[in-house]
Amino acid sequence: MRPRQDIVGETAAPRGPAWRDAWTPRGADRSHRFPRQQARRIARDVALQVGLVLLLIECIFVSEKLISGLLEEVLKIQAPLSKTLVMMAALLPEVFELALPTAVLIAVYRVALAMREDREFLMLSSLGIPPHGLIRLVLVLGLGAQLATVFIGGFIDPLSRYAFRLVMFTAQYDALAGNTVSANRLFETRVGTVVVTPRAGGEGRPRLFVRQEDGPDRERVVVANGASLTGPSETGRVSLHLYDFSVDEFASPRAEVPRTGRPSTAPISSLRGSSTQQTLVINDVVPFDPRSRNVAELTTGELLFSAGTNDGHRLELGKRIGRSLLCLLAPLIAILALSFTTRFNQAFVLPLACAGLMATEIVGTVALGGLAAPGGPLGGSVLAMLAFLAVMAALLAYAMTRFAALRSSAIARPGLSRS
């Protein structure tokens, strides 16, 4: 006798224990998947929360940079508002590699907590979808966050750091050349230590003090009652004009100090003048190193080409890849944190989860620094380092996934209600 068709078009299961063990209805392999409409809503809510948390973190970071010295520097050189805004915008990607995993953790935790307390997990469980089925969805979101971290942290951030330094260099030079320095400024340049002192009221040429090392046993001090810069020319050179100046050379105290008594303070030679001009390279006035000298300003593509021969570049590449992998671990940490959240510890679980994420980054960076060293177990190989990072991330993700599956009941059961 042929089995009948039920109302949904599926074959009814024959009776008997042998058939009960062997028969699997169609769609059973989808039991761990969230409904498409539900998945879209979760993805939208997580993306919205990630954007809000990212905005908060970036605002705090830029504000801290302004308070810690950037605002003071901008006011001293009287940088225009446009350049100030460009420098503030260039600071945004600097903390993105750590801000995005943190934002993903907070967003997944808050969205999943709201679902649990609204008893959505219990409803889904009645449909055959266990709570840890959410892991597959949040891992997809974490993968998207990882790709964003690789792109922004590996390409946008290095170029933004260089752009910040370039705009600051331009603003500092314009302040010196345009006599807009409003406070005493000290520069450590290649020609020596330079101090620029503006006149009262900010009008007229500023005063200049320069201290130079003139050989191992001598030092030169240049004092000018007025100074100005012109240029740069097409060859990148500037002209430094000094007015009412003096040049004194002193013996170095290290060679002049006797065993007893005070050292002589009289100059070895002196020169006075009313006006002079000296041609300098612009880099001697305001130092500006090329981008290749700062490993933080190199893109990930550039690091890949040089990581095999440069230890510093190889370590920086490993750090960037490791920080991007945090985006895959962050949602898993959020799900585990949710399973431990109750009415009594809800104020501490999320901060501890964020601290655990940061601790993972710190421990991973320290371990990578020792393992990826030339004499370390990885032998200074780029491929071995990347394989090590991938294996460690996979093991951590698998362990947390299994642990979350074991705590499915704690994830689904509301824990903040009093009943």
Summary of the structure (lengths in Angstrom):
residues: 419
radius of gyration: 32.2
end to end distance: 52.7
largest distance: 120.9
contacts: 1209
relative contact order: 0.11
helix: 60%
strand: 15%
